[in-house]
Amino acid sequence: MTQTRLYFTAGKIEADHIFAALGAAFDDEGLPIAVLEVDEDRDIHEVSLYAGDDVDAVEARLRDVLAGLSLSKPIARETLPDIDWVARSLEGLKPVRAGRFFVHGAHDRRKRHSGELAIEIEAGLAFGTGHHGTTAGCLEMLEQVIRREHPRNALDLGTGSAVLAIAVAKLAHIPVLATDIDPVAVKVAAANARLNHVKGLVETVTAPGFHHPIFAARAPFDLFVANILARPLMRLAPQMAEYIALGGSIVLSGILERQRDAVIAAYVGQKFRHIRTLHREGWVTIHLKR
């Protein structure tokens, strides 16, 4: 089986309008829709609609939606094979240990040590298997923060495979909101939460940035974790400050060592205090408090 992605580019404001219009137009079918920044300097965003069986009909409706917005876009198609390439590649990966956490694929279940918190990840199309320095750094930092602060309400922004949300739920036994801009990643995240028996604690939602009512409904959070990239994290600093509880902690990663000071400065400007930086494989994980 294959899936077809229909996609085109637009500026951010235009892309946001298109995203809302497509959501309304295709709500009944539940077709995944995503907006992804592909060139920050030139303000280019890619809008994707994952079509079902009748691709031609979906594309015709997509063009109608654009026409209703007085827009005309060259729409490209990409055929996506129904192969779980990441899960297949995991067969050759060794399990990862970070603090008490043991992140593994199905083939390494028996390698868990006594006292470890096992997280089984068959990541599918989503980022985050624990093998990258940023993910492992977040796991180690989260264990320390949770042990000291005992948070009650957490957010994993840009959840990917949900490995970090699962880790928080397993260690702290608290509700975790796990969001991602990519609807495919959100489906994978939900499946991983079920696989790890924390579906009752981890709520997965497709949401770009903080533009979704779920954040206001669930705030304030006393623990954020966001393993994204430095520039988006810097832009999100004011919204992080808005939704974090006073005294709450944030754990940030996806940051190169040379970007560390700029990220910290963005958050200090929002009345956060730098607590600690953890270095791994050229990347850093930063802990700050509001």
C-alpha positions in Angstrom: 0.0 0.0 0.0 1.1 3.6 -0.6 0.0 7.0 0.5 0.1 10.2 -1.5 1.1 13.6 -0.1 -0.2 16.7 -1.9 1.9 19.8 -1.0 2.8 23.3 -2.0 4.5 26.3 -0.4 3.3 29.6 1.1 4.3 32.4 3.5 3.6 31.9 7.2 0.5 34.1 7.4 -0.9 32.6 4.1 0.0 29.1 5.3 -1.9 29.6 8.5 -5.1 30.7 6.7 -4.8 27.7 4.3 -4.3 25.3 7.2 -7.5 26.6 8.9 -9.5 26.4 5.7 -8.3 22.9 4.9 -9.1 21.7 8.4 -12.7 22.9 8.0 -13.0 21.5 4.4 -11.6 18.0 5.2 -12.8 17.7 8.8 -15.3 14.8 8.1 -12.6 12.7 6.3 -10.0 13.2 9.0 -7.2 13.6 6.4 -4.0 14.6 8.0 -2.9 18.2 7.3 0.5 19.7 8.2 2.3 23.0 7.9 6.1 22.9 8.2 8.7 25.8 8.0 11.2 24.9 5.3 13.1 28.2 4.9 13.1 30.6 7.8 15.1 33.3 6.1 12.7 33.5 3.1 9.5 32.8 5.1 8.7 29.6 3.1 6.3 27.1 4.7 5.2 23.8 3.2 1.5 22.9 3.4 0.8 19.1 3.1 -2.4 17.2 2.8 -2.2 13.4 3.0 -4.8 12.1 0.6 -6.8 8.9 0.9 -7.6 6.5 -2.0 -9.1 9.0 -4.5 -6.2 11.4 -4.9 -7.6 13.2 -7.9 -10.8 14.0 -6.1 -8.9 15.2 -3.0 -6.7 17.4 -5.2 -9.7 18.9 -7.0 -11.3 19.8 -3.6 -7.9 21.2 -2.5 -7.9 23.5 -5.5 -11.4 24.6 -4.7 -10.4 25.6 -1.2 -7.5 27.6 -2.5 -9.7 29.2 -5.1 -12.1 30.2 -2.3 -9.2 32.0 -0.7 -8.4 33.7 -4.0 -5.1 31.6 -4.3 -3.6 29.5 -7.0 -0.8 27.2 -6.1 1.2 24.6 -8.1 0.4 21.4 -6.2 3.0 18.7 -6.2 2.5 15.0 -5.4 4.7 12.6 -3.4 4.1 8.9 -3.2 5.0 7.5 0.2 5.5 3.8 0.4 3.8 2.1 3.3 7.0 0.9 4.9 8.1 1.7 8.4 11.7 2.5 7.6 12.6 3.8 11.0 11.2 0.7 12.8 13.1 -1.5 10.3 16.3 0.4 11.0 15.8 0.0 14.8 16.4 -3.7 14.4 20.1 -2.9 14.1 20.3 -0.3 16.9 21.4 -1.1 20.4 19.2 0.0 23.3 20.0 3.3 25.1 20.4 3.9 28.8 20.0 7.5 30.1 19.7 7.7 33.9 17.1 5.2 35.0 15.5 5.1 31.5 16.1 2.1 29.1 14.9 2.9 25.6 14.7 -0.1 23.3 13.0 -1.8 20.4 10.9 -4.9 20.7 13.9 -7.0 19.9 15.7 -5.9 23.1 12.9 -6.2 25.7 14.9 -8.9 27.6 17.9 -6.6 28.1 16.2 -4.5 30.7 17.9 -4.4 34.1 16.2 -4.5 37.4 15.0 -1.0 38.5 15.2 0.5 35.0 12.2 2.3 33.5 11.8 0.7 30.1 10.4 2.6 27.2 9.7 0.6 24.0 9.9 2.8 20.9 9.1 1.6 17.4 9.3 5.1 16.1 7.7 4.8 12.7 7.8 8.1 10.9 8.4 10.2 14.0 11.7 11.5 15.4 13.0 10.3 18.7 14.4 6.9 19.5 16.7 7.9 22.3 19.8 7.4 20.2 20.3 11.0 19.4 22.3 13.1 21.9 19.4 15.5 22.4 16.8 12.9 23.3 19.2 11.1 25.7 20.2 14.4 27.3 16.5 15.3 27.9 15.9 11.9 29.5 18.8 12.4 31.9 17.8 15.9 32.7 14.1 15.1 33.1 14.9 12.4 35.7 16.8 14.9 37.8 14.2 17.6 37.6 11.3 15.3 38.3 13.0 13.8 41.4 13.6 17.3 42.8 10.5 19.1 41.9 7.6 16.6 41.7 5.7 18.3 38.9 2.0 17.7 38.5 1.2 18.8 35.0 3.6 18.5 32.0 3.9 19.4 28.3 6.0 17.8 25.7 6.1 20.3 22.8 7.2 18.8 19.5 6.8 15.3 20.9 7.9 13.2 17.8 7.8 9.6 18.9 6.6 10.7 22.4 9.6 9.1 24.1 9.9 12.1 26.4 6.2 12.3 27.3 6.3 8.6 28.0 9.3 9.0 30.2 7.6 11.8 32.3 4.4 9.8 32.6 6.3 6.6 33.8 8.5 8.4 36.3 6.2 11.1 37.7 2.8 9.4 37.1 1.2 12.7 36.0 -0.8 13.8 33.0 1.3 14.9 30.0 0.1 16.8 27.0 2.2 15.7 23.9 1.9 17.9 20.8 3.4 18.0 17.4 2.9 19.9 14.2 3.1 16.6 12.2 -0.1 14.6 12.3 1.8 11.4 11.3 4.1 11.9 14.3 1.1 12.4 16.5 -0.4 9.0 15.4 2.9 7.3 16.1 3.1 9.1 19.5 -0.3 7.8 20.5 0.6 4.3 19.4 3.8 4.4 21.5 1.9 5.7 24.5 -0.5 2.7 24.2 2.4 0.4 23.8 4.0 1.6 27.0 0.8 1.5 29.0 0.6 5.3 29.6 -2.2 6.2 27.2 -4.3 7.2 30.2 -1.7 9.8 31.1 -0.4 11.0 27.7 -2.8 13.0 25.6 -1.5 13.5 22.0 -2.7 16.5 19.9 -1.7 17.9 16.5 -0.9 21.5 17.1 1.6 24.0 15.5 3.4 25.9 18.2 0.9 27.1 20.8 -1.9 27.8 18.3 -4.5 25.5 19.7 -7.1 25.9 22.5 -5.8 22.8 24.3 -2.9 24.8 25.7 -5.1 27.3 27.5 -7.3 24.6 28.7 -4.5 22.6 30.2 -2.3 25.4 31.5 -0.5 26.3 33.6 2.1 23.6 33.3 4.8 23.2 35.9 7.1 21.2 33.5 7.8 21.8 29.9 10.1 19.7 27.7 10.8 20.7 24.1 13.4 19.0 22.0 13.1 21.0 18.8 15.7 23.4 17.3 17.3 26.5 18.7 15.6 29.2 16.6 12.0 28.0 17.1 12.8 27.6 20.8 13.9 31.2 21.0 10.8 32.5 19.2 8.6 30.5 21.6 10.1 32.0 24.7 7.3 34.5 25.3 4.6 31.8 25.0 6.6 29.4 27.2 6.6 32.1 29.8 2.8 32.6 29.4 1.9 28.9 29.9 4.4 27.9 32.5 3.5 28.1 36.2 5.5 30.3 38.5 8.4 28.2 39.8 8.0 25.8 36.9 10.8 24.2 35.0 11.5 23.9 31.3 13.9 21.4 29.7 15.1 22.5 26.2 17.2 20.6 23.6 17.8 20.3 19.9 20.5 23.0 20.6 24.0 23.0 19.4 26.7 24.0 21.9 27.4 27.2 20.0 23.7 28.2 20.2 23.5 27.7 24.0 24.1 31.3 25.1 21.6 32.8 22.6 18.9 30.4 23.7 19.5 31.1 27.4 19.5 34.9 26.7 16.1 34.6 25.0 14.6 32.9 28.2 16.4 35.1 30.7 14.6 38.0 28.9 11.3 36.3 29.8 12.3 36.0 33.5 13.6 32.5 33.4 16.7 31.5 35.4 19.3 29.2 34.0 19.9 26.2 36.3 22.1 23.7 34.4 23.4 22.7 31.0 24.1 19.1 30.1 26.5 18.5 27.1 26.2 15.4 24.9 27.8 14.8 21.5 28.0 18.4 20.5 24.4 19.2 21.6 23.2 20.7 24.9 20.1 20.2 27.1 19.2 23.3 29.1 17.2 23.4 32.4 15.6 26.8 33.2 13.1 27.9 35.9 10.5 30.6 35.8 
